[in-house]
Amino acid sequence: MFSHNVMPELTDTDAMGHINHARIPVWFANARNPLFRFFTPELDIKNWPLILASITVNFHGQIYHACEIDIKTSVSKIGNSSFSVTQEAWQNCELVASGEAIMVHFDYASKVAIRIPDDIRANLQQHLEPQLTGSKL
């Protein structure tokens, strides 16, 4: 499992004074960088081998600025050419958001999904946790 900390800022808030719901997918995407590095260590956009097939985000509580968020990221499933990433956002020891992203290993030249190489699969398996501990879904 990977952990990524985010310090929400005032500019992340909405008219209600909470963190805007559109910020969570951005924070989750940034927290997936360690997994992306398995495929392209330099995060080289010109050689990017992944596409995002699906994301879901569930909100469990209000999120506030100026109080750190801990985002936990793990792999929940590994298929032939895709893998699922489960993420949770915690603030003040409370689960405030969770989500899943399905990533596909993709060849942009031929426009087809391709098998995840064995070495990358082994790296992903080291972070395989079918369900994070705080999930209430």
FENGIVEN-V38986 format. One record per residue. N is the residue number from 1. RES is the residue in one letter. PHI is phi in radians with two decimals (999 if undefined). PSI is psi in whole degrees, 0 to 359 (NA if undefined). Layout:
# FENGIVEN-V38986
N:RES:PHI:PSI
N:RES:PHI:PSI
This chain:
# FENGIVEN-V38986
1:M:999:143
2:F:-1.88:151
3:S:-2.20:135
4:H:-2.35:128
5:N:-1.77:140
6:V:-2.26:135
7:M:-1.84:103
8:P:-1.07:143
9:E:-1.97:167
10:L:-1.00:324
11:T:-1.20:349
12:D:-1.48:354
13:T:-1.50:160
14:D:-1.84:188
15:A:-1.11:339
16:M:-1.52:355
17:G:1.54:4
18:H:-1.72:168
19:I:-1.15:132
20:N:-1.07:136
21:H:-1.04:335
22:A:-1.30:346
23:R:-1.32:328
24:I:-1.06:312
25:P:-1.04:327
26:V:-1.18:314
27:W:-1.10:318
28:F:-1.09:317
29:A:-1.05:315
30:N:-1.10:325
31:A:-1.27:346
32:R:-1.46:355
33:N:-0.91:318
34:P:-1.03:325
35:L:-1.24:320
36:F:-1.05:326
37:R:-1.13:338
38:F:-1.10:327
39:F:-1.57:321
40:T:-2.52:93
41:P:-0.91:328
42:E:-1.59:4
43:L:0.92:44
44:D:-1.31:109
45:I:-1.07:328
46:K:-1.22:340
47:N:-2.11:34
48:W:-1.27:124
49:P:-1.86:19
50:L:-2.26:151
51:I:-2.23:152
52:L:-1.59:117
53:A:-1.57:328
54:S:-2.86:145
55:I:-2.39:146
56:T:-2.29:145
57:V:-2.35:131
58:N:-2.08:135
59:F:-1.80:129
60:H:-1.93:345
61:G:-2.93:172
62:Q:-1.30:145
63:I:-2.12:136
64:Y:-2.10:157
65:H:-1.38:166
66:A:1.10:20
67:C:-2.42:119
68:E:-0.99:144
69:I:-1.94:134
70:D:-1.86:119
71:I:-1.81:120
72:K:-1.75:133
73:T:-2.27:130
74:S:-2.50:165
75:V:-1.60:129
76:S:-1.83:341
77:K:-2.81:143
78:I:-2.19:121
79:G:-1.82:198
80:N:-1.19:309
81:S:-2.14:1
82:S:-2.31:165
83:F:-2.59:151
84:S:-1.84:139
85:V:-2.04:127
86:T:-1.82:136
87:Q:-2.37:149
88:E:-2.36:143
89:A:-1.96:127
90:W:-2.07:136
91:Q:-2.39:129
92:N:0.92:43
93:C:1.12:19
94:E:-2.11:138
95:L:-1.24:119
96:V:-1.93:339
97:A:-2.77:151
98:S:-2.49:163
99:G:-2.97:174
100:E:-2.41:142
101:A:-2.20:136
102:I:-1.89:119
103:M:-1.88:142
104:V:-2.11:130
105:H:-1.27:124
106:F:-2.39:138
107:D:-1.74:107
108:Y:-1.18:330
109:A:-1.16:313
110:S:-1.65:352
111:K:1.03:45
112:V:-2.39:152
113:A:-1.22:142
114:I:-2.23:156
115:R:-1.05:140
116:I:-1.27:125
117:P:-1.04:152
118:D:-1.01:321
119:D:-1.18:320
120:I:-1.23:319
121:R:-1.00:318
122:A:-1.10:319
123:N:-1.12:317
124:L:-1.09:320
125:Q:-1.10:333
126:Q:-1.15:342
127:H:-2.02:20
128:L:-1.37:118
129:E:-2.47:106
130:P:-0.92:328
131:Q:-2.62:132
132:L:-1.18:154
133:T:-1.13:329
134:G:-1.55:354
135:S:-1.07:135
136:K:-2.03:15
137:L:-1.53:NA
